[in-house]
Amino acid sequence: MTERTDPANRAAPPEHCGPIRIGFLGMGVVGTGVVELLLKQRETIQRKSGVQFEIARIAVSNPDKRRAAIVPQNIVTANVEEVIDDPAIHVVCELIGGIEPAATYLHRALAAGKHVVTANKQLLACAGHSLMEEAEAGALDFQFEASVCGGIPLIQPMKNALAANEIRLVAGIINGTTNYILSEMEAGHGDFETALRSAQDLGYAEANPESDIEGHDARFKIAILASIAFTGRINVAAVPVEGISHITPRDIKYARDLGFAIKLLGVARRVTNTDVEVRVNPALVRTDHPLAATHGVNNAVLLRGEPVGEVMFYGRGAGAGPTASAVVGDLMDVFRNIRHGATGRVPCTCALPLQQVHPDQAVTRHYLRMTLRDRPRTLAEVAGVLGEHQISIQSVLSLQPEEVSFGYNEVVWLTHLAPWGAVRSALATIELMNGVESIGASIRIEDLK
C-alpha cells in the first residue's frame, strides 16, 4: 500500500483554492450519466451543496474511444496517476468496477488524502473494510450509496436516520434483471430462456448474464447491507447463493395458485446478538406482501428494526439515471462535509465480531415439487421420509398436468418450518426411492418475520 500522505501536505481546503475538483476513474454508461447530471444540474447542485465544483480529470483505459458529446474530451486521459496523484484533485469517483485495479487505485487515493465516491459493489463486499478503515484513519469521506439498489436511498438512511435502531431483518429484491425475468414468466410471456432473451434485448441483462441469474450480484449487495445493518464484517464467500435458472413456468403457476409469487431475495437476519443469517435464493412470497407486487426491473427492500418497525424502500435499482443520481448525491454529501470541515464524520461501524449461520441451519418453510409413480403407498413413503427428518407437512397437492406421463402424478408439498440441511438430506433419500421419478423443485417459502 502506498505510504499515507501527512495531512499537512494535502491539497488546501477548497475555500482556499477555488472549486472542489473531482477526478473520475472510468467513464462507461454510469460515468457518462454522472457527468451529464453534474453538468446539467450544476446550478442546482452548487446551490444545494453550497460549493462550486469542477470536473478536473477523467482516467479511462481507452482515451480514443468515442464518447457522449457531454463528456469533456480535453480532460480525458489514459494516465491514472493524473487523477490519484494530482494534489489539486479533492474527490476521486471510482466507476471502474471489479476488485482490481480499483482497490489499488483507491488505496492510493486515500493515502494521498482524497475523498472517495464509488458504485463498486464487488469491491465493497470483498475488500471494502480495509478501504473504509483507511478513510476513517485519515478523516476522509468514503461514500458508496450507488453500490446497492442504484437510485434507491438505502445506505445513507441505514447509517444515519436509522442508526439508533437495532436492525433485525433486511430482505428484498436487489437485482433488477432477475426480477424482470421472473415477472415476465409470471405474466405468461414464456419460460426462463425466453424471458432472459427479452431482458438481453432490452439491455436489462448482459450478454453473459451469469452474475445476475446465478445470484452473485445479489450476494455482493446483501453482504454490504448486512454488514451495515448488523455493524459487523460479512464474509461474502460464506454467503450461500442460489440463482433462478431452474425456475419453471410450472412452479410459477403452482405458486400463484397457492397464493405466492416467486422472487429472488437477498435475506439478512439477526439470529442472536452475534449470529446472523445471510443468503440469496429464490423464494415464495405471499401475494399480499409488497415484495410480491414488485415487478419488472424494480427493486424493493424491507427493513425491520427496533423501535422503528418495518420500513420499505422501492424504486429503480439500476441503469445510468438512477445510479448517477446516487453517485451525485454522494458527491454532494462530500462537498458539504468538505465545506464545513466535517469529513469522515460517519466512520466505518463494521467492527463487531459476527458468526454467519451455516446454510444447513437456516430455517424456513419449503415448497417441494416431485414426480411420483401412481401406485399405492408412494405418497405415504415420501411423507414418512420427511417425517424421519423432522419435517412437518403443512399441505400436499397431487396433480396430473399434461406434461407428466401417464402413470405418474406431480405432487407439491408445503412444509412447516424446517432447517435447510434436514430438507436437503430428506430429498437426497427421496430421490433414490423406487416410486420417485424426479425431484422437480425445492424452493424456500419466505415468511419475512
Secondary structure by P-SEA (a helix, b strand, c coil): cccccccccccccccccccbbbbbccccaaaaaaaaaaaaaaaaaaaaacccccccccccccccccccccccccccccccccccccccccbbbbcccccaaaaaaaaaaaaabbbbbbccaaaaaccaaaaaaaaaaacbbbbccccccccccccccccccccccccccccccccaaaaaaaaaaaaccccaaaaaaaaaaaccccccccccccaaaaaaaaaaaaaaaaccccccccbbbbbcccccaaaaaaaaaacbbbbbcbbbbbccccbbbbbbbbbbcccccccccccccbbbbbbbcccccbbbbbccccccaaaaaaaaaaaaaaaaaaaaccccccccccccbbbbcccccbbbbbbbbbccccccaaaaaaaaaaaaacccccbbbbbbcccccccbbbbbbbbccccaaaaaaaaaaaaaccccccccbbbbbbccc
